[in-house]
């Protein structure tokens, strides 16, 4: 990814400038090289603007977009403001990134480790008596529910206990290799987990449940694929860290 920053200093009608960029954004939205864009106005100096555009790469911007079908329309909208550009550069993201404390993690919103331990306790009570997926867990370690709670806690933004104590992603992957999970089994797993979430009292607001189900669908579909005969998934990867996605929690 490459982030392009364009700094403007507007001497004319700011409303007209913003309207022009709203029209130009239509061409960015259609561009396969554009990941996202945002126009911001300086609070202390309203004539100053920063346009941030994330491109798939610098070459994709300079050759793909600028040589493509969307650029002429984009340029036509912003051409009157080209002389107002103070800076136009590409920046490469670094590893220094993260979320601030204004939005709670899914782990915090759920109620922390105790909430995930309640979830997995009730879930595996259902699993062991289920005729479809129960056989997959025959001879299950009595500590397995707690270990899965550790995994889920880490995935949803809690402590990295599963990585530190259980071996992280490679250990979880090993539990699925060669299991030949079927789609009906995967679907039953999801259904029982959602029922267990209700029983365990996990938050039922739309934002949390959408994010929670998003991970469950992603994780179980990946597990199904990794479990098939002949599958050769990556053996090493970090534990995924799941966030709110498009809808952060409603806090009033």
N, C-alpha and C positions, 0 to 999 in steps of 0.2 A: 504494500500500500504506500501511496505517496499523498501527503497533504499539501495542497496549494493554499497559500494565504495571499489575498489581494487586499491592500489597504487603500481606501478611497478617502479623499477630502472633498466634499461636495460644496460647490459655491452657489449652486442654483437651487431649484425646488427639490427638497429631500423627498417629498411625497411622490414626485414624478420619478425620481431615481428608484425608489422602492417598488413602484409599479412596474418600471422597466425590468427590474430583476425578477419580479414575480412572473412576468411573461417569459423572460429568458430561462427561468427555472424549468419551464415545460420541456425545453430541449435537453437540459441536464437530466431530467427525470427519464427521458427516453434513451439516453446514451448508455450503452453497455459498458463503457469505460468509467462511468461515474458511480461511485459507491454511495455518496451522500453529499449534501451541501447545507450551508447555513449562513445567512447574512445577519450580522449583528451591528447595532448602532451604539456608539459611545454614549454612556449616560452623562458624563461630564462635559462632553463636546459633541453635540448632536450632529455636527457636520462631518464627523469622522465615522467611517464604517470599516468593518472587516468582513470579507467574504472568505469562508473556509470551504474548500471543495476537496473531498477525498477521492482520489483516482486509484484504479487498480494498479497502475504503475506510472512512472513519469513518461515512459515511451508511449503508453496507451493514451496519455493525455496529449502529448505533443504530436504524435503521429496518428493515433487512432481517432481521437475526438476531433482534433483540428483538421484532419484529412477526411473526416466522415461527413455524413449527410446532415447531422444536427448542428454542426458548427456555424454555417452561414446564418441560420435563423437566430442562434444565440448571439452572434456578433452583431447582427442588425439591431437587436434590442439594446445592447450595452454600448454600442459605438459612440453615442453622444457623451459618454462619461470616461472614455479612455484617457483623456488628458488629465483626469482627476486622480489617476493612480499614483500613489506614493511608493508602493512596493508590490511586487508580484514574484513570489519565489516558491520553490518546492521544498518541503521539509520531510525528512524520514522519521517516522515514529521510533521512539526508544522503548526500552523495557520498563521505564518508569511510568506506570499507569495504575489506576485503581479507582474505586468508588469512595466517596466521602461518607461521613457519618449522618448526613441528613436523611438518608433512606435506609431503613433497617434491612438486614439481610433476611432472606427467607428463613434461615435458621432461627434468628431472633424472633421473627414474626410468628413462627410456628410454636414457639415456647421452649426452644433450646433442646438439649439432649433428652430431658425427661419426656418431651412430646414424641420424639422419634423412637424412644424405647417403648412407650405405650403403643405406638403405631405398629412396630414390628412384633411385639408380643401378641397383639390381637390378630395381626395378619397371619403369623405362623400357627396360631391356634386354628384358624380357618383352613390353612394350607394342608396341615397334616391329615385332616379329615376329608379332603377333597379327592374325589375319584379320578379326576383328570390330571392334576399336577402334584397330588400327594406322592405318587411313586418317584417323582424327581427328587424328593427330599427324604427318601427312606434312609434311615441311619444318620439323620441330621445331628450334628454336634449340638448339645443343649445350649451352647453359647452362641450359636449361629444367629439367632434374632438380635442379640446385642451387637454382634459384629456388623450386621446389616444396618442397624441403627447408627453405628459409628460412620459407616460409609455414607449414608444419607445425610447425616449431620455435616460431614465435610463437604459433600457436593453442594449443599444449600448454604454454605458460607460459614459453617462452624469450625471448630478446631480440627487440625489435620491429624487427628488421632489414628485414623485408618491407615494413612500413609506411614506414620511414625511407628505404629505398633503391629500392623497387619500386612505391610508390604505394598500398600497402594494399589494402583491399577493392575499391575501384573498379577497380583494375588487374586483380585476379583475376576480377572479374565480367566484364570486357571479353573475357576469354578464352573465356567460355561463351556470350555472346550470339549468337543466330542459328545455333548449332551443331546444333540439332534432335537432341539426344542421345536415343537410344531406351532403353527399360528394359533390354533385353538387353545393350546396351553399358554401361549403368550397372552392372549386375550383374557383368559380366565385369571391369570396372574394380576393383570391390570384391574380387573373387576373386583377381585378380592381385596386388593390393596386400597382401592377407593372406598369400599365398604368399611375396611379397617380404619381408614382416616376419619370417617364419620364417627365410628365407635370410640376412637381415641380422643375425639374432641379437637382435632386439628382445625385451624381457622377455616371457615367456609365462605369467606368473602370471595367474590369472583376473581379478583386479581391474584390472590394466593393460589386458589385452586387451578386457575389457568396455567400459572407457572409450574405448579406441582405436577399437573397432568402432562405438561409439555415435556418435563424431564422423564416422567415415567414412560411415556410413549417413545421418546428417543432412546432411552436406556434399554427398554425391553426389545425394541426392534433391532438394536445393535447386538444385544445378547443373543437373539434368535439367529442373526446372520453369523455371529462368531461361533455358534454352537454346531453349525452344520458340518457334516463330514467333508474333509478336504479344505475347510476354511483356514486361511492363513492371515489372521489379523495382526496388526502391529503388536509386538510383545511388550513394548514399553511406551508409556504415555502418562501424563499427569492425571490425577483425579479431576474430572470435570468440575468446574465451578459454575453453578447455575444461578442466574439472576432473574429479575422480574420481567425482563423483556419489554414489550411495548407498554405495559400497564403497571406502573408502580403502585404500591398500596395506597388506598384512599385513607387519608388521615384527618379528614374533616376540613 
